[in-house]
Amino acid sequence: MNLKRLEYFCQLAVLGNFTRAAHKIGIAQPALTIAIQKLEQEVGLKLINRAEKNALLTAEGEVLYKLATQLLSQAKQLELELEELKDLEQGTIRFGVSAMMGSYYFPKVLATFKQKYPKIKMHLVDQGTAALEKMLLNGELDLALVRSDSENPQLRYTELFNEEVVAAMASSHPLANEQSISLAQFCQQPLVLFHEGYFLREVISQYSKKNHLALDIRMETNLIELQKSLVRSEVGITTCLSRILQNEQQMTSTPFEPKIEFKLSLAWKKNHYLSKASKAFMTHLSSTLDPMG
């Protein structure tokens, strides 16, 4: 069976549209159509509902999609294992980390790892922890730094550290001298927040929805330096991890009451083959990353 056609079929199943799937794969739509037709001829089954708008895959197509996903994952793991037999110091690590964690916690870790293992390629993916967890489950990542306060049974975790989530504001802000701030007080202020899907945004969104509070969001951005600049200019206040403001002169952090913690762990899928490159990175990360108390 042609694995390339199976890959195309799985992309089509995920995206649900020939045009989007062809664009994602990087081929012309007619070429994708021909590949799917040849796959149908190869397996002797009708896989696509060409006249049905509500369901792209036939019942047989749904079954093949599940089997093909497993087969392609196994083929990828086989490829990784064979690659390692050639040279144990080579390999590729697909590592997921959020923008804030990548910017403030990992430059030193990644630099020293590359010095130690210059032949290992590191493919970094920047997403919120919820999206990273989904990518781990789909086999799109080898490792990711995610929240582990609510663990997924399909993943394994190695806890790295806990961080405290604080309110960040300009030093001149009226709440800057408060010993603590409640979520109710925070939600009443003009806000500069991360996009949805990031924990530092979710904790605010969930509280506001639960208490039927309308948020005054002046700006949404995942660009940390832009966010800090807007806060310094008193456009609004934001949430961040406590360490981020250690060297800030014009901003201050105020802890929430009750305290909000962000438990961070390195995670990987239980049945996903971890390459020697990934295992080397895990060891390096645990020994290099400065833990928080």
C-alpha positions as CSV (number, residue, x, y, z in Angstrom):
1,M,0.0,0.0,0.0
2,N,1.3,3.4,-0.9
3,L,2.1,5.3,2.3
4,K,2.2,8.7,0.5
5,R,-1.4,8.3,-0.6
6,L,-2.3,7.3,2.9
7,E,-0.7,10.5,4.2
8,Y,-2.7,12.5,1.7
9,F,-5.9,10.8,2.7
10,C,-5.3,11.4,6.4
11,Q,-4.6,15.1,5.8
12,L,-7.8,15.3,3.8
13,A,-9.7,13.5,6.6
14,V,-8.4,16.0,9.2
15,L,-9.0,19.2,7.1
16,G,-12.3,18.0,5.6
17,N,-11.7,19.8,2.3
18,F,-9.7,19.1,-0.9
19,T,-8.5,22.6,-1.4
20,R,-7.2,23.1,2.2
21,A,-5.6,19.6,2.2
22,A,-3.8,20.2,-1.1
23,H,-2.5,23.6,0.2
24,K,-1.3,22.0,3.4
25,I,0.4,19.1,1.6
26,G,1.9,21.5,-1.0
27,I,0.5,19.9,-4.2
28,A,-2.2,21.0,-6.7
29,Q,-5.8,20.0,-5.9
30,P,-6.1,17.8,-9.1
31,A,-3.0,15.9,-8.0
32,L,-4.6,15.2,-4.6
33,T,-7.9,14.1,-6.3
34,I,-6.0,11.7,-8.5
35,A,-4.1,10.3,-5.5
36,I,-7.3,9.7,-3.6
37,Q,-8.9,8.0,-6.6
38,K,-5.9,5.7,-6.9
39,L,-6.1,4.9,-3.2
40,E,-9.7,3.9,-3.6
41,Q,-8.8,1.7,-6.6
42,E,-6.0,0.2,-4.5
43,V,-8.1,-0.7,-1.6
44,G,-11.3,-1.5,-3.6
45,L,-13.5,0.8,-1.5
46,K,-15.3,4.1,-1.8
47,L,-13.6,6.4,0.7
48,I,-15.0,9.8,-0.1
49,N,-18.6,11.0,-0.1
50,R,-18.4,13.3,-3.2
51,A,-22.1,14.1,-3.2
52,E,-22.6,14.4,0.6
53,K,-21.8,17.8,2.0
54,N,-22.1,17.0,5.7
55,A,-19.7,14.0,5.8
56,L,-16.6,13.9,3.7
57,L,-15.6,10.3,4.6
58,T,-17.7,7.2,3.9
59,A,-18.1,4.6,6.7
60,E,-15.3,2.7,5.1
61,G,-13.3,5.9,4.9
62,E,-13.6,6.5,8.6
63,V,-12.4,2.9,9.3
64,L,-9.4,3.4,7.0
65,Y,-8.6,6.8,8.5
66,K,-8.2,5.2,12.0
67,L,-6.1,2.3,10.7
68,A,-4.0,4.6,8.5
69,T,-3.3,6.9,11.4
70,Q,-1.9,4.0,13.4
71,L,0.1,2.6,10.4
72,L,1.7,6.0,9.6
73,S,2.6,6.5,13.2
74,Q,4.3,3.1,13.3
75,A,6.1,3.9,10.0
76,K,7.4,7.1,11.5
77,Q,8.7,5.4,14.6
78,L,10.4,2.7,12.4
79,E,12.0,5.5,10.4
80,L,13.3,7.1,13.6
81,E,14.7,3.9,15.0
82,L,16.5,3.1,11.7
83,E,17.9,6.6,11.6
84,E,19.4,6.2,15.0
85,L,21.1,2.9,14.1
86,K,23.1,4.9,11.5
87,D,24.3,7.5,13.9
88,L,23.3,7.7,17.6
89,E,24.2,11.4,17.8
90,Q,21.9,12.4,14.9
91,G,18.2,12.8,14.9
92,T,15.4,15.4,15.1
93,I,13.3,16.5,18.1
94,R,9.9,18.0,17.6
95,F,9.5,20.1,20.8
96,G,6.5,22.2,21.8
97,V,6.8,25.2,24.1
98,S,4.7,28.3,24.6
99,A,6.1,31.7,23.6
100,M,6.6,32.9,27.1
101,M,8.4,29.8,28.3
102,G,10.5,29.7,25.1
103,S,11.5,33.3,25.4
104,Y,12.4,33.4,29.1
105,Y,13.3,29.9,30.2
106,F,14.8,28.0,27.3
107,P,17.4,30.1,25.4
108,K,20.2,28.9,27.6
109,V,18.9,25.3,27.7
110,L,18.6,25.1,23.9
111,A,22.0,26.8,23.3
112,T,23.9,24.4,25.7
113,F,22.1,21.4,24.2
114,K,23.1,22.4,20.7
115,Q,26.7,22.8,21.8
116,K,26.7,19.4,23.3
117,Y,24.8,17.7,20.4
118,P,25.4,19.9,17.3
119,K,24.1,17.2,14.9
120,I,20.7,16.9,16.5
121,K,18.0,19.0,14.8
122,M,15.5,20.8,17.0
123,H,12.1,21.7,15.5
124,L,10.4,24.1,17.8
125,V,6.6,24.6,17.8
126,D,5.1,27.6,19.6
127,Q,1.5,27.0,20.9
128,G,-0.5,27.2,24.0
129,T,-0.4,24.2,26.3
130,A,-3.8,22.9,25.3
131,A,-2.8,22.9,21.6
132,L,0.6,21.3,22.5
133,E,-1.1,18.5,24.4
134,K,-3.4,17.8,21.4
135,M,-0.4,17.7,19.1
136,L,1.3,15.2,21.4
137,L,-1.7,13.0,21.3
138,N,-1.8,13.2,17.5
139,G,1.9,12.2,17.2
140,E,2.9,15.6,15.8
141,L,5.3,16.3,18.6
142,D,7.9,14.2,20.5
143,L,8.0,16.3,23.6
144,A,6.2,19.4,24.9
145,L,6.2,21.6,28.0
146,V,2.6,21.5,29.2
147,R,0.4,22.2,32.2
148,S,0.1,19.1,34.4
149,D,-2.5,20.1,37.0
150,S,-4.9,17.9,35.1
151,E,-3.0,15.0,33.6
152,N,-4.1,13.1,30.5
153,P,-4.0,9.3,30.9
154,Q,-2.5,8.9,27.4
155,L,0.6,11.0,28.3
156,R,3.6,10.6,30.6
157,Y,4.9,13.6,32.6
158,T,8.1,14.7,34.3
159,E,7.4,17.6,36.6
160,L,9.9,20.5,36.1
161,F,8.6,23.3,38.3
162,N,5.7,25.3,39.7
163,E,5.2,28.9,38.8
164,E,2.9,31.5,40.5
165,V,0.6,33.4,38.2
166,V,0.6,37.1,39.1
167,A,-1.1,40.3,38.0
168,A,1.3,42.6,36.1
169,M,0.8,46.3,35.9
170,A,2.7,49.6,35.6
171,S,4.4,50.7,38.8
172,S,2.2,53.8,38.7
173,H,-1.1,51.8,38.5
174,P,-3.5,52.4,41.5
175,L,-3.4,48.7,42.4
176,A,0.5,48.5,42.3
177,N,0.8,49.0,46.1
178,E,-1.8,46.3,47.0
179,Q,-0.5,43.2,48.8
180,S,-2.7,41.0,46.7
181,I,-5.5,41.2,44.1
182,S,-8.6,39.1,43.6
183,L,-9.8,37.8,40.2
184,A,-12.9,40.0,40.7
185,Q,-10.7,43.1,41.0
186,F,-8.5,42.1,38.1
187,C,-11.5,41.5,35.8
188,Q,-12.8,45.0,36.4
189,Q,-9.6,46.6,35.0
190,P,-8.7,47.4,31.3
191,L,-6.8,44.3,30.2
192,V,-4.0,43.2,27.9
193,L,-4.2,39.5,27.5
194,F,-2.9,36.4,25.7
195,H,-5.1,34.9,23.0
196,E,-7.6,32.1,24.0
197,G,-6.0,28.7,24.4
198,Y,-3.2,29.9,26.8
199,F,-3.4,29.2,30.5
200,L,-2.7,32.8,31.4
201,R,-5.8,33.8,29.4
202,E,-8.0,30.8,30.3
203,V,-7.9,31.4,34.1
204,I,-9.4,34.9,33.5
205,S,-11.8,33.8,30.8
206,Q,-13.2,31.0,32.9
207,Y,-13.6,33.2,36.0
208,S,-15.4,35.9,34.0
209,K,-17.8,33.5,32.3
210,K,-18.6,31.8,35.6
211,N,-19.4,35.1,37.2
212,H,-21.0,36.7,34.2
213,L,-18.4,39.5,34.0
214,A,-17.8,41.5,30.8
215,L,-14.1,42.0,30.3
216,D,-12.6,45.2,29.0
217,I,-9.9,43.8,26.8
218,R,-7.9,46.5,25.1
219,M,-5.4,44.2,23.3
220,E,-4.8,40.5,22.7
221,T,-1.3,39.5,21.9
222,N,1.1,36.6,22.5
223,L,4.1,38.8,21.8
224,I,5.6,39.2,25.3
225,E,7.6,42.4,24.8
226,L,4.6,44.1,23.1
227,Q,2.4,43.0,26.0
228,K,4.8,44.4,28.5
229,S,5.2,47.7,26.6
230,L,1.4,48.1,26.5
231,V,1.3,47.5,30.3
232,R,4.1,49.9,31.0
233,S,2.1,52.5,29.0
234,E,-1.0,51.8,31.2
235,V,-3.1,50.5,28.3
236,G,-4.1,47.8,30.7
237,I,-2.9,45.1,33.1
238,T,-2.1,41.5,32.4
239,T,-1.3,38.1,33.9
240,C,2.2,36.6,33.7
241,L,4.5,34.2,35.5
242,S,6.3,35.7,38.5
243,R,9.8,35.3,37.1
244,I,9.1,37.4,34.0
245,L,9.1,40.7,35.9
246,Q,12.3,40.2,38.0
247,N,14.3,42.8,36.1
248,E,11.5,45.2,35.2
249,Q,11.9,48.8,36.6
250,Q,8.6,50.2,35.4
251,M,6.3,47.3,36.2
252,T,5.3,45.5,39.3
253,S,3.6,42.2,40.1
254,T,0.9,41.6,42.5
255,P,0.0,38.0,43.6
256,F,-3.6,36.8,43.3
257,E,-5.6,35.9,46.4
258,P,-6.3,33.0,46.4
259,K,-3.0,32.0,44.9
260,I,-2.9,30.8,41.3
261,E,-0.2,28.2,40.5
262,F,1.0,27.0,37.1
263,K,2.4,23.5,37.3
264,L,4.7,22.7,34.4
265,S,5.9,19.3,33.2
266,L,7.7,17.8,30.2
267,A,5.2,15.4,28.5
268,W,5.2,12.8,25.8
269,K,2.8,10.2,24.5
270,K,2.8,6.8,26.3
271,N,3.0,4.7,23.2
272,H,5.1,7.1,21.2
273,Y,8.7,5.9,20.5
274,L,11.1,8.3,22.2
275,S,14.3,8.6,20.2
276,K,17.7,8.7,21.8
277,A,17.9,12.4,20.8
278,S,14.7,13.0,22.7
279,K,15.9,11.1,25.7
280,A,19.2,13.1,25.6
281,F,17.2,16.3,25.6
282,M,15.1,15.2,28.5
283,T,18.2,14.5,30.6
284,H,19.7,17.8,29.6
285,L,16.6,19.7,30.4
286,S,16.2,18.2,33.8
287,S,19.8,19.0,34.7
288,T,20.0,22.5,33.2
289,L,16.6,24.1,33.7
290,D,16.5,26.2,36.9
291,P,13.7,24.8,39.0
292,M,11.3,27.2,40.8
293,G,10.5,26.7,44.5
